[in-house]
Amino acid sequence: MELSRRDVLSALSAASAGAVAGCSAPTSGDETVASEVDTTDATVDDHDVDTLVALGEVVYPSGVDGVEPFVREYSAERVRRDPEYEAGVVDAVSRLDAYVEEFYSDPYADLSATERLAVLEQLSVDDADPVPDGDDRQRIRYYLVNELLYAFYATPTGASLAGLENPPGHPGGTTSYQRGPNA
């Protein structure tokens, strides 16, 4: 399956329509999330986007084509919309690279796909709770992995792979709910 420009637009519209970054539950009006991330001078650069692309190539299903342009276009727009979130992404990428450089001589984006997957498994990112101000693996899960997964499954292409017939922003109406997925 090929990710298209339409998928990028679908993911961006879903993200701006009240989606919470990192796929976590929204907080009530009285609660605030204390962030330890310094938002001054934190801008997503080419290295950060390359890291997001490298992550997307590992966490997206293997049968999906067009991961690089999809992640580049989505991330460039989505991440830069919110300066505090952008700072969190920059921080999470630097934490991921710091972890990787303890075992490899290259940053995460320069590793092979097998090594990138091994790093995520070593960090137990799949078991980590997505917490924006948590430990390194929680931040990596929140700012990097969950954001990429949300973007992918908010698209018609990604949703169809998961068996979701009518993803957000994709027309279907009430008749789509009254028939089976193979109809």
SVG drawing of the C-alpha trace seen along z (x, -y; Angstrom):
<svg xmlns="http://www.w3.org/2000/svg" viewBox="-27 -30 58 40">
<polyline fill="none" stroke="black" stroke-width="0.4" points="0.0,0.0 1.2,-3.5 0.9,-6.4 -0.1,-9.5 -0.5,-13.2 -4.1,-12.6 -3.0,-10.5 -0.8,-13.3 -3.7,-15.7 -6.0,-13.3 -3.5,-12.8 -2.9,-16.5 -6.6,-17.3 -7.2,-14.6 -4.3,-16.0 -5.6,-19.5 -9.2,-18.5 -8.6,-18.1 -6.3,-15.1 -3.9,-15.0 -0.3,-14.4 1.0,-11.0 -2.5,-9.5 -3.0,-10.0 -6.2,-11.0 -6.8,-14.7 -6.6,-16.2 -9.4,-18.1 -9.3,-21.9 -7.9,-21.9 -4.9,-19.7 -1.7,-20.8 1.2,-18.7 4.5,-20.0 7.0,-19.9 10.7,-19.7 11.4,-20.4 13.1,-23.8 11.2,-25.3 13.7,-28.0 15.6,-27.6 14.2,-24.1 13.4,-23.7 13.1,-20.5 15.9,-20.2 16.8,-17.8 18.4,-15.3 15.2,-15.2 13.1,-14.6 15.5,-11.9 15.1,-10.2 11.3,-10.3 11.6,-8.8 13.9,-6.1 11.4,-5.3 8.5,-5.3 10.3,-2.8 10.5,-0.4 7.1,-1.0 4.9,-1.1 3.9,2.2 6.4,3.6 4.0,3.6 3.6,-0.2 5.4,-2.3 6.0,-6.0 6.9,-6.2 9.7,-8.7 7.7,-11.4 4.6,-10.8 6.6,-11.3 8.6,-14.2 5.5,-16.1 3.4,-15.2 6.1,-15.9 7.3,-19.1 3.8,-20.5 2.4,-18.9 5.4,-19.2 6.0,-22.9 2.5,-23.9 3.1,-23.7 6.5,-25.1 6.2,-23.2 5.5,-20.0 8.3,-20.7 10.7,-21.1 9.5,-17.7 10.2,-16.1 13.7,-17.6 14.4,-16.5 13.1,-12.9 15.3,-12.6 18.4,-13.8 17.5,-11.2 17.2,-8.5 20.5,-9.4 22.2,-9.5 21.0,-6.0 22.0,-4.7 25.5,-6.2 26.2,-4.2 26.1,-1.0 26.7,-2.2 29.0,-4.9 26.1,-6.4 22.9,-8.2 19.6,-6.3 18.8,-7.5 22.1,-6.0 21.5,-2.5 20.2,0.4 16.5,1.3 17.4,4.4 19.5,2.3 16.8,-0.4 14.2,2.3 16.6,3.8 17.1,0.4 13.4,0.0 13.1,3.5 16.1,2.8 14.4,-0.3 11.1,1.6 9.3,-1.3 6.4,0.9 5.7,1.4 6.4,-2.2 3.6,-4.4 3.5,-7.6 4.4,-10.3 5.6,-13.7 7.7,-14.5 8.6,-10.9 11.8,-9.0 13.6,-8.6 11.6,-5.7 8.3,-7.3 9.2,-10.5 10.4,-8.6 7.1,-6.7 5.0,-9.8 6.7,-12.3 8.0,-9.9 6.4,-6.5 2.9,-7.3 2.8,-10.4 3.9,-8.4 1.4,-5.6 -1.4,-8.1 -0.5,-9.8 -0.5,-6.5 -3.7,-5.1 -5.6,-8.4 -5.2,-8.0 -7.4,-5.9 -4.5,-3.7 -3.4,-3.0 -6.9,-2.6 -7.7,0.0 -4.7,2.1 -6.1,2.1 -9.5,3.1 -11.1,-0.3 -13.5,-0.8 -14.4,-4.4 -11.4,-6.3 -11.7,-9.9 -12.3,-12.3 -13.2,-9.5 -16.8,-9.5 -19.0,-6.5 -22.1,-7.4 -24.4,-5.2 -24.7,-2.5 -21.0,-1.7 -21.8,-0.8 -24.6,1.6 -22.6,3.9 -19.7,6.2 -16.0,5.3 -16.0,7.6 -19.2,6.3"/>
</svg>
